[in-house]
Amino acid sequence: MKSQDRVRAGLLFDVYGPLLTEHQQEVWQLYYLEDWSLAEIGAAQHVSRAAVHDLLDRTQKLLEDYEARLGLLQAFERRRQRLRAVADLIQDIPDPSPVWTRVRQEIRQLAEEEGIGDV
């Protein structure tokens, strides 16, 4: 799996993970977050490697289905892009007044709340 796909998988899990069963969450975390192999997970769960693979595949499809229906990750990414664009625009304003300084502070705080640390 490409690193870009792993990042998306992690983001989908962050958003929709609570909608999964405990078993799905546990296997997902072992594989994606703790970097266990399919064989290691299978041994710990007393199932075959193929069963673990199938569970992860079904779970990935389920998470993608949630995103297709609800679009929460896409909305989050749009908010982040807009916030970055606004922050960039404000940085270009010369000789800031106290009002602009306050606006910048508010944007930085909003960025922190959205998980964007580089604004």
C-alpha positions as a printed NumPy array, in Angstrom:
array([[  0.   ,   0.   ,   0.   ],
       [  1.331,   3.441,  -0.939],
       [  2.03 ,   5.896,   1.845],
       [ -0.608,   8.257,   0.403],
       [ -3.18 ,   5.455,   0.671],
       [ -2.103,   4.762,   4.258],
       [ -2.563,   8.426,   5.131],
       [ -6.068,   8.408,   3.63 ],
       [ -6.858,   5.193,   5.493],
       [ -5.753,   6.827,   8.73 ],
       [ -7.835,   9.926,   8.088],
       [-10.907,   7.852,   7.258],
       [-10.401,   5.895,  10.466],
       [-10.058,   9.122,  12.461],
       [-13.372,  10.373,  11.115],
       [-15.436,   7.19 ,  10.876],
       [-13.64 ,   4.742,  13.18 ],
       [-16.215,   5.047,  15.966],
       [-18.821,   3.656,  13.544],
       [-16.896,   0.385,  13.223],
       [-17.287,  -2.622,  15.473],
       [-14.747,  -3.072,  18.264],
       [-13.226,  -5.989,  16.355],
       [-12.844,  -3.931,  13.169],
       [-11.294,  -1.077,  15.145],
       [ -8.844,  -3.378,  16.912],
       [ -7.644,  -5.11 ,  13.744],
       [ -7.443,  -1.783,  11.888],
       [ -5.324,  -0.256,  14.647],
       [ -3.011,  -3.251,  14.828],
       [ -2.412,  -3.18 ,  11.087],
       [ -2.305,   0.538,  10.302],
       [ -1.208,   2.146,  13.553],
       [  0.935,  -0.516,  15.197],
       [  2.267,  -1.935,  11.903],
       [  1.547,  -5.571,  12.664],
       [  1.675,  -8.002,   9.771],
       [ -1.4  ,  -9.908,   8.617],
       [  0.146, -13.105,   9.976],
       [  0.796, -11.53 ,  13.388],
       [ -2.769, -10.256,  13.623],
       [ -4.113, -13.61 ,  12.474],
       [ -2.136, -15.416,  15.163],
       [ -3.307, -13.007,  17.866],
       [ -6.936, -13.243,  16.706],
       [ -6.793, -17.018,  16.07 ],
       [ -7.795, -16.617,  12.441],
       [ -6.017, -17.032,   9.129],
       [ -3.969, -14.358,   7.431],
       [ -6.542, -14.392,   4.623],
       [ -9.347, -13.714,   7.119],
       [ -7.476, -10.667,   8.415],
       [ -6.914,  -9.448,   4.862],
       [-10.605,  -9.862,   4.06 ],
       [-11.632,  -8.015,   7.222],
       [ -9.306,  -5.108,   6.438],
       [-10.542,  -5.002,   2.848],
       [-14.21 ,  -4.966,   3.921],
       [-13.468,  -2.341,   6.562],
       [-11.674,  -0.119,   4.027],
       [-14.672,  -0.375,   1.693],
       [-17.008,   0.427,   4.572],
       [-15.001,   3.522,   5.519],
       [-14.948,   4.653,   1.875],
       [-18.712,   4.103,   1.711],
       [-19.229,   6.259,   4.805],
       [-17.146,   8.987,   3.184],
       [-19.056,   8.713,  -0.103],
       [-22.356,   9.093,   1.741],
       [-21.388,  11.669,   4.382],
       [-18.394,  13.502,   2.918],
       [-16.992,  14.559,   6.289],
       [-13.353,  14.079,   5.303],
       [-13.859,  15.99 ,   2.061],
       [-15.545,  18.846,   3.941],
       [-12.672,  18.904,   6.441],
       [-10.114,  19.111,   3.632],
       [-12.059,  21.956,   1.974],
       [-12.095,  23.892,   5.267],
       [ -8.356,  23.392,   5.652],
       [ -7.674,  24.619,   2.104],
       [ -9.832,  27.704,   2.575],
       [ -8.234,  28.462,   5.907],
       [ -4.769,  28.195,   4.383],
       [ -5.814,  30.485,   1.52 ],
       [ -7.167,  33.111,   3.931],
       [ -4.061,  32.898,   6.086],
       [ -1.864,  33.384,   3.017],
       [ -3.897,  36.413,   1.907],
       [ -3.705,  38.056,   5.307],
       [  0.053,  37.497,   5.505],
       [  0.413,  39.622,   2.35 ],
       [ -1.291,  42.691,   3.852],
       [  1.389,  45.297,   4.568],
       [  1.703,  47.313,   7.76 ],
       [ -0.956,  45.486,   9.774],
       [ -3.236,  47.412,  12.068],
       [ -4.31 ,  46.088,  15.475],
       [ -7.462,  44.746,  13.784],
       [ -5.428,  42.717,  11.299],
       [ -3.222,  41.457,  14.087],
       [ -6.353,  40.214,  15.876],
       [ -7.674,  38.634,  12.652],
       [ -4.36 ,  36.784,  12.234],
       [ -4.578,  35.53 ,  15.816],
       [ -8.112,  34.256,  15.236],
       [ -7.072,  32.498,  12.044],
       [ -4.135,  30.852,  13.799],
       [ -6.431,  29.664,  16.581],
       [ -8.941,  28.299,  14.086],
       [ -6.101,  26.586,  12.23 ],
       [ -4.951,  24.905,  15.441],
       [ -8.496,  23.681,  16.07 ],
       [ -8.565,  22.22 ,  12.548],
       [ -5.208,  20.516,  13.046],
       [ -3.209,  22.817,  10.802],
       [ -0.034,  23.82 ,  12.555],
       [  1.748,  25.57 ,   9.703],
       [ -0.475,  28.655,   9.29 ]])
